[in-house]
Amino acid sequence: MPDLSTSYLGLQLKNPIIVGSSGLTDSVEKIKNLEDLGAAAVVLKSLFEEEIIMEMEETIYSMTNRHFVFPETMDYLETVVKEDILASYLELITEAKKTVEIPIIASINCVSSQKWTYFAKEIEKAGADALELNLFFLPSDNQRGEKEMMEATFDIIRKVKGIIQIPVALKISAFQSNLIRYVEHIDQVGIEGIVLFNRSWMPDIDINQLVISSGFVLSSHSDLGNTLRWVSMASGRVNCDIAASTGVHDGAGLIKLLLAGAHVCEIVSTLYINDLAQIRKMTDELSKWMETHEFNTIDEFRGRLSQANSGNPAAWERVQFMKHFRNFV
Ligand SMILES: Cc1cc2nc3c(=O)[nH]c(=O)nc-3n(C[C@H](O)[C@H](O)[C@H](O)COP(=O)(O)O)c2cc1C
């Protein structure tokens, strides 16, 4: 039997499949079930800075029926609501740690480096094995250039790394100018892992109601290519570990990303589309493939087809179809 174990953020994992941050990981029962079905680790549903602010606003409105409140009430509510949401999150970590053996990676969604940073310390105290920072700047702000985006990211990393000792991974969006430079700089600032990529809520238009609606939430197989491209290019250029996320739906996708240089894959959509048994199917497929190719460990083939090692670096940077689609029908 090949050895599927791997390490990520310094954590020893029994295989390279992590269940990504989502509603699949928001209770102890679900996490226990995922462990039983073969998941090597889980990333908890994110704690959202914006959600805390929204809940505060709702509480204020239900108390007063108006949006204006005295600043003292505001300060009081801010503390109470934050503590409430944080307390349930910390309880989830503590209970999960008592119940399962697999590593628990907490997740915070941050849009600034402001008030939430102290959550990181509390999360560490509750026993989380690592922290994933869920970062998503839509590059639509014409007042903020690439430099400001980078500085904001570095500021977040420095603040968090300054207050906790557990490993930290940064989950970023694919919508960044000069992604590789961005990733290299993040690595240099000092982080244990990078997650490529986050997936955003997508808007749609309801043509009957003439309103903006929610687009389809889940990824598909066709999203894999973009993740593969950037994982292969980042591999070998950064010292931190790489987690691949977006479009990994089956064992073949997992194997491709390991060949491209990923340390682990974080999966979500495939578990909603298929079912949780997909975890075992994927590890079985990896195991059979390793046997066929006579690999005993993942390190024997990880990154073999990354941009640096593939012998055909240009293939990863090709963007025009040229002759490939000339006769496409
Ligand atoms: C229903 C749903 C909820 C999600 N919630 C979060 C979240 O709270 N935090 C986060 O970082 N990512 C969240 N994600 C993104 C996933 O963790 C993952 O990065 C993304 O779906 C791409 O992986 P996939 O192709 O395997 O779905 C969510 C995704 C889905 C589909």
Ligand as a Chemical Component Dictionary entry (heavy atoms), coordinates in Angstrom:
data_LIG
# 
_chem_comp.id                   LIG 
_chem_comp.type                 NON-POLYMER 
_chem_comp.pdbx_formal_charge   0 
_chem_comp.three_letter_code    LIG 
# 
loop_
_chem_comp_atom.comp_id 
_chem_comp_atom.atom_id 
_chem_comp_atom.alt_atom_id 
_chem_comp_atom.type_symbol 
_chem_comp_atom.charge 
_chem_comp_atom.model_Cartn_x 
_chem_comp_atom.model_Cartn_y 
_chem_comp_atom.model_Cartn_z 
_chem_comp_atom.pdbx_ordinal 
LIG C1  C1  C 0 -21.332 26.941 0.211  1  
LIG C2  C2  C 0 -19.911 27.427 0.335  2  
LIG C3  C3  C 0 -19.509 28.133 1.477  3  
LIG C4  C4  C 0 -18.201 28.613 1.568  4  
LIG N1  N1  N 0 -17.807 29.291 2.698  5  
LIG C5  C5  C 0 -16.520 29.713 2.800  6  
LIG C6  C6  C 0 -16.056 30.374 3.977  7  
LIG O1  O1  O 0 -16.797 30.614 4.941  8  
LIG N2  N2  N 0 -14.753 30.754 4.014  9  
LIG C7  C7  C 0 -13.872 30.517 2.991  10 
LIG O2  O2  O 0 -12.688 30.851 3.088  11 
LIG N3  N3  N 0 -14.290 29.880 1.866  12 
LIG C8  C8  C 0 -15.576 29.496 1.762  13 
LIG N4  N4  N 0 -15.979 28.841 0.624  14 
LIG C9  C9  C 0 -15.002 28.602 -0.446 15 
LIG C10 C10 C 0 -14.437 27.178 -0.342 16 
LIG O3  O3  O 0 -13.733 26.983 0.866  17 
LIG C11 C11 C 0 -13.500 26.865 -1.519 18 
LIG O4  O4  O 0 -12.347 27.686 -1.444 19 
LIG C12 C12 C 0 -14.152 27.090 -2.874 20 
LIG O5  O5  O 0 -15.486 26.604 -2.900 21 
LIG C13 C13 C 0 -13.359 26.418 -3.992 22 
LIG O6  O6  O 0 -13.223 25.029 -3.768 23 
LIG P1  P1  P 0 -14.163 23.959 -4.539 24 
LIG O7  O7  O 0 -13.934 24.125 -5.989 25 
LIG O8  O8  O 0 -13.711 22.620 -4.023 26 
LIG O9  O9  O 0 -15.561 24.273 -4.146 27 
LIG C14 C14 C 0 -17.281 28.376 0.510  28 
LIG C15 C15 C 0 -17.710 27.670 -0.614 29 
LIG C16 C16 C 0 -18.998 27.200 -0.718 30 
LIG C17 C17 C 0 -19.399 26.456 -1.946 31 
# 
loop_
_chem_comp_bond.comp_id 
_chem_comp_bond.atom_id_1 
_chem_comp_bond.atom_id_2 
_chem_comp_bond.value_order 
_chem_comp_bond.pdbx_ordinal 
LIG C1  C2  SING 1  
LIG C2  C3  SING 2  
LIG C2  C16 DOUB 3  
LIG C3  C4  DOUB 4  
LIG C4  N1  SING 5  
LIG C4  C14 SING 6  
LIG N1  C5  DOUB 7  
LIG C5  C6  SING 8  
LIG C5  C8  SING 9  
LIG C6  O1  DOUB 10 
LIG C6  N2  SING 11 
LIG N2  C7  SING 12 
LIG C7  O2  DOUB 13 
LIG C7  N3  SING 14 
LIG N3  C8  DOUB 15 
LIG C8  N4  SING 16 
LIG N4  C9  SING 17 
LIG N4  C14 SING 18 
LIG C9  C10 SING 19 
LIG C10 O3  SING 20 
LIG C10 C11 SING 21 
LIG C11 O4  SING 22 
LIG C11 C12 SING 23 
LIG C12 O5  SING 24 
LIG C12 C13 SING 25 
LIG C13 O6  SING 26 
LIG O6  P1  SING 27 
LIG P1  O7  DOUB 28 
LIG P1  O8  SING 29 
LIG P1  O9  SING 30 
LIG C14 C15 DOUB 31 
LIG C15 C16 SING 32 
LIG C16 C17 SING 33 
# 
